[in-house]
């Protein structure tokens, strides 16, 4: 796979792109291996009920992660990538985006506090939600979009691995019984905060970025640039993190635990292809500006390559779902097997929508169409959730997600076909 990717890039870009790819690959391997060590231990010690409660809290706080991110993982990445040779401009972009994120984090904290103390379902576990909120602050302090835009993925790798190691060691040191569940989000948040502080130090010291209070016009510009991506991300959340949240509202923590366990496996597999997506997005963004024809040819090759790999991975999950659940989680999570089989083809479907949507529609400027597709998919998912969850519970959630993701992928493919961008075969219009 690495050799094929290498042949796709121009010789001038090979070294940097392959360095970025290798850095992110190492990160994803660590992200894949460490959870395989901690997750089986964690789900057994906490049990389905408390594991489900922790997952429900993470889903709730996930909304504030989306709000503070505001689509900057793509819009700010693109801005930094285009202007990375201009240090003054880079500092200007950094200052504006980080200021917006800090303001959004403050707003998020106020909203969270009001919700937590207004409803008994939340207030009885209020400390759990406040501990989990540390992830929001940590994410703001760790501007991944900056390192991606500068195409210095090794910094992301080193910092993320540091956080994961802290979390992994702390889990075994501090989590020994069910009642220790309260420390899981605290440990996770501390890891985020530590690497957040380290990342800012690197940005100011190694990249020479200087922070300055941004002008109102600058803030307005970046809010506008990230708006469609933000709306798209909100829409995506309605059939990703919202599913866990809605399931928790309709059922109980134990059922959420069964669903979350299966979902963790799917996300781990999807994460394996993260380096490819993160590496090629800045490259495709610049390539589209230089030559749309070359960009389309590159996207065609990536579509076939990524589609083939993810289909094999998805098929493997479907076939060996029973074995995987028993080995990783034990017999008390046997209810997760059917859920995992329903979700098993998500890596294949989502990898294609990533290429069609993020790598193609966004880089070619079809932001509004991208947003509309995701908003419509969200509406479909919400309707299906309210219909299926009361009847099929966790299985209903899994079906809602799968159907929504299939709709997104097919819709994006059809849209690109109509625009003359044939990502699979044939000549482009």
Steps between C-alpha positions, in 0.01 A plus 500: 500500500782740592673433166182579306451826689864591442461463123202738498687802627727731305868455581512848653231408752606142576728560793267725696185302421658165580643641824154625593343169401749300703455727803124465489527127433710457814242704689213288376684179583547630855135611507409149391732303728458691829118472506541128436691497829276729705153445351463130590617580854278806530176341378550201730579708810223755446238262365240590233309745725786729608679465167175612337470795740854618418423461127176697540691785670757502218219514242345796683831689523561409137255773399724761663806351330322559169399854595855602600654331197259691273627333184848647546654154457430554129453874439795615715715211374440622145578864591824404676600267217458770235683771703758290683796681340373834637578499873311822567187363333533169685517687833194701401302186415612323817408795722153538350410131507630429852317809632173382347549153649569637850182709484301200381647290783382757756153499344499120502584486870210732583254295290623171648467629856142617439399166348669286765334675793161531330429128444521220758637252243811718483517660845531169687832443317601866468866438588532250215397764244731767642795258492415406141482868397878520543521338156346815349764727655777260401379490139503880477854514638616235252444660154536195277387715207820707532734200475297350216508826308876531550524131399702417810312189606788370713407755768142368505639148529739571788244698700216254448715203591603682819134550594410139418787365709398717796142372469605136460731493801255695718213259420690205645628702796172662609212291361450178700127477579163610362480809721823630343307584181496868606878521449493382138393838350728685743802301382399552137457876547835537676669333203335747262598799716865393529552459125304822441752696705789324328362572152468873568859509623616333175295739283643811663857372536565288188270668249553858616128572517411820684158541655318832452142592572315458169283765342125459483522467121755221530283310746197550275696367200601174672153447641363534148764267353427229752122540502399242237746247637370569852141443388614182324677384816190569708300301248750214517475501880128434474578153368826438690525620860127581512414136454667409829337801665149425368538132585586602858191718521269220381662206680755456780876504558535121455357504147713805421797295621422218254473746211809702600714185523413403141544858382849517654613215276362668188663831586832327562488345152395830340790667677747279316429696181514838673863566395409473133215750530697748713806479277331546164251777592755787506663350189171477307406853611813637337481265200149621413633857487780391266323248273148365545567226247797365693302527823217287356742235373655482846157472665405215264802297606440570869133396468586158359784442746315608816175331390674165449682507834197604705270246335732220606518640855121531521444147371744369760313674782168354383633145482695503828271726708419230756864410554611864523240591764572195715876557493492877559204540735403160639168316515320781688508701175358225277210736416754711308557233231187574296561875537855456372382303197251774409772764529771289335483661154524855631880519444443424129204738457653786701839475326328557166294793631824650636655491153184621324417767759805635681772425245291591193189712569669729753823545306302576182290759683169313527457591867128577486412174326719314749312659789157433349571130453612462861209700637255283308678186622473629856127548463468145367707368790298684765170376355631143481636521855163603645332219306753218547653557848173450696450169314851362444702706752875479425443307176266778390775754560745295294256474208433877515872575474563254217207619288598866551862440400397307189273789403788749541741300286253436217381864498854636480588258222194601297570871554858465373381302200259782409788749531704292257746380764509126437692368799482135399542477122451668168602843378414815686290767340 
